[in-house]
């Protein structure tokens, strides 16, 4: 669960959503069971590389991706992925659907709980190796760093026309397949009364119980929590210092815990109150309930901040064609509905709704429409400025205090 724009409104009357546009099946190739990056086979030795379906077995006819699929089969039949926890936006289901749609292609996920910064580091340190990530799922701040460093290969998806301009890079380096807002999830087996707002989190009964999903200087989810807290305390996307002060005060009061949020820490009770993305809630809730625990989630109305993660083809990665095929999958109808099932708002929500694919039942895991209507994303310039403030102030005010 650890992980980490210009304002463009697209009103969707059918669902009441306003787009304010600008991280496993049970088989061997799963998000949790796949080989780690360091164990990923070389492109020429990847599972399916020698036994992959012949060219005549790849989809033909009107399938616009048939040639890309065949190229992927010839390109090692594997896509090296990283930092995709199964509970995160329903990546378990999205990965399983990819395997079913493209038989013969392996999709190992390295370090599922890595941060966005970890992903970029892996791209740089593993450059030229067969286990180098082929595709990433990173916060906007890290996506921009990767653009600046020339780590992406520009790519235009067949679905790009249906993605709002603010949810994709102007030079086609990355695009966002989904977004969400901040949520407060509470293990109510341990905490009897769940907090509903940022203001509630300051109450003395929550001493030592409140936890961020990572370090905001590295994690997109924690960064978003700071921005949301700033908004809740008189700040804004242009002034996040009130958010840093909020967590400094939360730490001084003893309410802020010191453990990063993972499924295991929530289940064990180490992090009974977790600040995280709305799209991490459905999977976590299912795990808690399966363990006989109770859970309650609230979307703090005093600090509404929306955030997306950008996915992109890594430049000079070992399985370039398969990386592009993965990109097409997560943007496809199946990928969009997979994200929707996980509580994330798909970038193509307008298109799939117009096709009649979105039902009230499929929207059950989304935050309320009245909150999504208020979502605004930070611009790249705002994110860069906020990162500078965090780099300067988070240590002395919070982390090292």
C-alpha positions in Angstrom: 0.0 0.0 0.0 3.0 2.3 0.2 3.3 4.5 -2.8 2.8 7.9 -3.6 -1.7 19.6 -13.4 -3.6 21.6 -14.9 -7.3 22.0 -14.1 -9.5 20.7 -16.8 -13.2 20.0 -16.1 -15.2 17.4 -18.0 -18.7 17.1 -16.7 -20.2 13.6 -16.8 -23.9 13.9 -16.4 -24.5 10.2 -16.5 -22.5 9.6 -13.4 -22.4 13.0 -11.7 -18.6 12.9 -11.8 -16.6 16.0 -12.7 -13.1 15.2 -13.9 -10.7 17.9 -12.7 -7.9 16.8 -14.8 -4.6 18.4 -14.7 1.3 1.9 -7.3 -3.0 -11.2 -8.9 -4.5 -14.0 -9.8 -3.5 -17.2 -8.0 -1.2 -18.4 -10.8 2.6 -18.0 -10.9 2.5 -14.6 -12.6 0.9 -12.5 -9.9 1.6 -9.3 -8.2 2.5 -11.1 -4.9 4.0 -14.3 -6.2 5.9 -13.1 -9.3 9.6 -13.2 -9.2 11.4 -10.1 -7.9 13.2 -7.8 -10.3 16.5 -9.4 -9.4 15.2 -12.8 -10.2 13.5 -11.9 -13.5 14.8 -14.0 -16.3 16.7 -12.4 -19.2 14.6 -11.4 -22.2 15.8 -14.3 -24.2 15.1 -16.8 -21.4 11.8 -15.3 -20.1 9.0 -17.8 -19.6 7.1 -18.0 -22.8 10.0 -16.6 -24.9 10.8 -20.0 -26.5 7.4 -21.5 -26.1 5.4 -18.4 -27.0 2.6 -18.8 -29.5 3.7 -18.6 -33.1 2.8 -15.5 -35.1 -0.3 -17.2 -36.4 -1.5 -17.7 -32.8 -1.5 -13.9 -32.0 -4.8 -12.1 -32.4 -5.5 -11.1 -36.0 -8.1 -9.4 -38.0 -9.5 -6.1 -36.7 -7.5 -6.1 -33.5 -5.4 -3.0 -33.6 -3.0 -4.4 -31.1 -2.4 -7.8 -32.8 0.9 -6.7 -34.3 2.1 -5.2 -30.9 1.2 -8.5 -29.1 3.2 -10.5 -31.6 6.1 -8.0 -31.2 5.9 -8.5 -27.5 6.0 -12.3 -27.9 9.1 -11.9 -30.0 10.5 -9.4 -27.5 10.9 -11.8 -24.6 7.2 -12.3 -23.9 7.6 -10.5 -20.5 7.0 -7.0 -19.0 9.0 -6.1 -15.9 6.7 -4.2 -13.6 7.4 -2.7 -10.2 5.6 -1.3 -7.2 2.1 -2.6 -7.9 0.7 -3.9 -4.6 -2.3 -6.2 -5.3 -4.6 -4.1 -3.2 -3.5 -0.9 -4.8 -6.4 0.2 -7.2 -7.2 -3.5 -7.8 -3.9 -4.3 -9.5 -4.5 -7.9 -8.6 -7.4 -8.0 -10.9 -5.8 -5.9 -13.6 -2.7 -8.1 -13.7 -4.8 -11.2 -13.9 -6.8 -9.8 -16.8 -3.6 -8.9 -18.6 -2.4 -12.5 -18.3 -5.7 -13.8 -19.6 -5.9 -11.4 -22.5 -2.3 -12.0 -23.6 -1.4 -15.6 -23.0 2.3 -16.4 -23.1 3.4 -13.0 -21.7 4.8 -13.0 -18.2 4.4 -10.0 -15.9 6.6 -10.2 -12.8 6.2 -7.4 -10.2 9.3 -6.4 -8.3 9.1 -4.8 -4.9 5.4 -4.3 -4.7 5.5 -1.9 -1.8 8.2 0.3 -3.2 7.7 4.1 -3.4 7.7 6.2 -6.6 11.2 7.3 -5.8 12.3 3.7 -5.5 10.9 3.0 -8.9 12.9 5.8 -10.5 16.0 4.6 -8.7 15.4 1.0 -10.0 15.2 2.4 -13.5 18.5 4.2 -13.1 20.5 1.5 -11.2 19.3 -1.4 -13.3 19.8 0.3 -16.7 21.0 -2.1 -19.3 20.1 -5.2 -17.3 17.4 -7.8 -18.2 15.6 -7.0 -14.9 15.3 -3.3 -15.5 11.7 -2.1 -15.1 9.9 -1.8 -18.4 7.1 0.4 -17.1 6.5 2.4 -14.0 3.5 3.7 -12.0 4.7 6.9 -10.3 3.5 10.1 -8.6 3.4 13.2 -10.8 6.4 14.7 -9.0 8.6 11.6 -9.8 7.1 11.4 -13.3 8.3 14.9 -14.0 11.8 14.0 -12.6 11.9 11.1 -15.0 10.9 13.3 -17.9 13.7 15.8 -16.9 16.2 12.9 -16.8 15.1 11.5 -20.2 14.0 8.1 -18.7 10.8 7.8 -20.6 10.2 6.7 -24.3 7.4 8.9 -25.7 4.5 6.7 -26.7 1.0 7.4 -28.0 -1.7 4.9 -27.0 -4.7 4.1 -29.1 -6.8 5.5 -26.3 -5.0 8.8 -25.9 -7.7 10.8 -27.5 -10.1 9.8 -24.6 -7.7 10.9 -21.9 -8.1 14.5 -20.7 -5.0 16.6 -21.5 -4.2 17.2 -17.9 -3.9 13.5 -17.3 -1.1 13.0 -19.8 2.2 14.5 -20.6 2.2 17.1 -23.4 5.1 15.2 -25.0 3.6 11.7 -24.5 6.1 10.6 -21.9 3.4 9.3 -19.6 -0.3 9.3 -19.0 -2.4 8.7 -15.9 -4.7 5.7 -16.1 -6.5 6.5 -12.8 -6.8 8.9 -9.9 -8.4 9.2 -6.4 -8.6 11.3 -3.3 -7.4 11.0 0.3 -9.2 8.7 2.7 -9.0 7.9 6.4 -9.3 4.2 7.0 -9.7 2.9 10.6 -9.5 -0.6 12.1 -12.5 -0.2 14.3 -11.8 -3.4 16.1 -9.1 -1.4 17.8 -10.4 2.2 17.5 -14.0 2.3 18.5 -14.9 5.7 17.1 -13.4 6.4 13.6 -12.2 9.9 12.8 -13.9 11.5 9.8 -11.8 14.6 9.2 -8.3 16.0 9.6 -9.7 18.0 12.5 -10.8 14.8 14.2 -7.3 13.3 13.9 -6.0 15.9 16.4 -8.2 14.5 19.2 -6.4 13.1 22.2 -8.1 9.7 21.9 -6.1 9.0 18.8 -2.7 9.3 20.4 -0.1 7.2 18.6 -2.7 5.8 16.2 -2.5 8.0 13.1 -0.2 6.9 10.3 1.0 8.2 6.9 1.6 5.9 4.0 5.3 6.7 3.7 7.5 9.7 3.7 6.0 12.7 1.8 9.4 13.5 0.3 9.3 10.1 -1.5 5.7 8.8 -1.4 2.9 10.2 -3.5 0.3 9.1 -1.0 2.0 10.8 1.9 2.7 13.9 -0.2 -1.0 14.1 -1.0 -1.9 13.8 2.7 0.3 16.8 3.5 -1.4 18.8 0.7 -4.8 17.8 1.9 -4.0 18.7 5.4 -2.7 22.1 4.2 -6.1 22.7 2.5 -7.9 21.7 5.7 -5.9 24.2 7.7 -6.0 27.3 5.6 -3.3 26.5 3.1 -3.5 25.6 -0.5 -1.7 23.9 -3.4 0.5 27.0 -3.5 1.1 27.0 0.3 1.6 23.6 1.8 3.4 24.8 4.9 0.2 24.6 7.0 0.1 20.9 6.1 3.6 20.4 7.3 2.8 22.3 10.5 -0.3 20.1 11.0 1.8 17.0 11.0 4.4 18.6 13.2 1.7 19.4 15.7 0.3 15.9 15.3 3.7 14.5 16.1 4.2 16.8 19.0 0.8 15.7 20.5 1.8 12.1 20.2 -1.0 11.3 17.7 1.3 10.7 14.7 2.6 7.1 14.7 6.0 6.1 13.3 5.1 3.1 11.2 4.5 3.2 7.4 1.1 1.8 6.3 1.0 -1.7 4.8 -1.7 -4.3 4.7 0.2 -6.3 7.4 0.5 -3.3 9.8 -3.2 -2.5 9.5 -4.1 -6.1 10.1 -1.8 -6.4 13.1 -3.0 -3.2 14.6 0.3 -1.3 14.3 -1.4 1.3 12.1 -5.0 1.3 13.1 -5.7 4.7 11.5 -4.3 5.1 8.0 -4.2 8.1 5.7 -4.1 6.7 2.1 -5.6 6.9 -1.3 -9.3 6.1 -1.7 -8.5 3.4 -4.2 -6.6 1.4 -1.6 -9.7 1.1 0.6 -11.6 -1.8 -1.1 -8.7 -4.3 -1.0 -7.8 -3.3 2.5 -11.4 -3.6 3.7 -11.7 -7.1 2.2 -8.5 -8.2 3.9 -9.6 -6.8 7.3 -13.1 -8.3 7.1 -11.6 -11.7 6.0 -9.6 -11.6 9.2 -12.7 -11.1 11.2 -11.9 -7.4 11.9 -14.2 -4.4 11.3 -13.2 -1.3 9.3 -14.6 2.1 8.6 -13.5 4.6 5.9 -14.2 8.3 5.7 -13.2 10.8 3.0 -12.2 14.0 4.9 -14.4 16.8 3.5 -12.1 19.5 5.1 -9.2 18.5 3.0 -10.1 17.3 -0.5 -7.1 16.7 -2.7 -7.1 14.5 -5.8 -4.0 12.8 -7.2 -3.1 10.6 -10.1 -0.2 8.3 -10.9 1.5 8.4 -14.2 2.4 5.3 -16.2 5.1 5.3 -18.9 7.3 3.2 -21.1 10.9 3.2 -19.8 13.4 4.2 -22.4 15.8 1.5 -23.5 14.1 -1.1 -21.3 14.6 -4.8 -22.2 11.0 -5.5 -23.2 9.9 -2.4 -25.0 7.0 -3.8 -27.0 5.6 -5.6 -23.9 5.7 -2.4 -22.0 3.6 -0.7 -24.6 1.2 -3.6 -24.6 0.9 -3.3 -20.8 0.1 0.4 -21.3 -2.6 -0.4 -23.7 -4.1 -2.9 -21.3 -4.4 -0.5 -18.3 -6.0 2.1 -20.5 -8.4 -0.3 -22.2 -12.0 -0.9 -21.2 -10.9 -3.9 -19.1 -8.2 -1.9 -17.4 -10.5 1.0 -16.7 -13.2 -1.3 -15.2 -10.5 -3.0 -13.1 -9.5 0.4 -11.6 -13.2 1.2 -11.1 -13.6 -2.0 -9.1 -10.7 -1.0 -7.0 -12.2 2.4 -6.1 -10.1 4.4 -8.5 -11.6 6.8 -11.1 -10.4 5.7 -14.5 -8.9 8.4 -16.8 -11.3 7.2 -19.5 -14.4 7.4 -17.2 -16.3 9.5 -19.8 -15.6 7.1 -22.6 -16.5 4.0 -20.8 -19.7 5.6 -19.4 -20.8 6.6 -22.9 -20.3 3.0 -23.9 -22.7 1.9 -21.2 -20.0 0.1 -19.2 -20.4 2.0 -15.9 -23.2 1.1 -13.6 -24.2 2.3 -10.1 -23.0 -1.0 -8.8 -19.6 -0.6 -10.4 -19.3 2.9 -8.8 -19.9 1.5 -5.3 -16.2 1.7 -4.4 -15.8 5.3 -5.5 -15.9 8.3 -3.1 -19.2 10.3 -3.2 -19.8 12.3 -6.3 -20.1 15.6 -4.3 -16.5 15.1 -3.2 -15.1 14.1 -6.6 -16.8 17.2 -8.0 -14.4 19.3 -5.9 -11.2 17.6 -7.0 -8.5 19.8 -8.4 -5.0 18.7 -9.3 -1.8 20.5 -8.8 0.2 21.7 -11.8 3.7 20.5 -12.4 5.0 23.9 -11.2 3.0 23.7 -8.0 4.2 20.2 -7.3 7.8 21.2 -7.9 7.4 24.1 -5.5 5.8 22.0 -2.9 8.6 19.4 -3.1 11.1 22.1 -2.4 9.2 23.2 0.7 9.0 19.6 1.8 12.7 19.0 1.2 13.5 22.1 3.3 10.9 21.8 6.1 9.7 18.2 6.6 13.0 17.1 8.2 13.4 19.9 10.8 9.7 20.3 11.5 8.5 16.6 11.5 10.9 13.8 10.7 13.9 15.0 12.8 11.9 16.8 15.4 
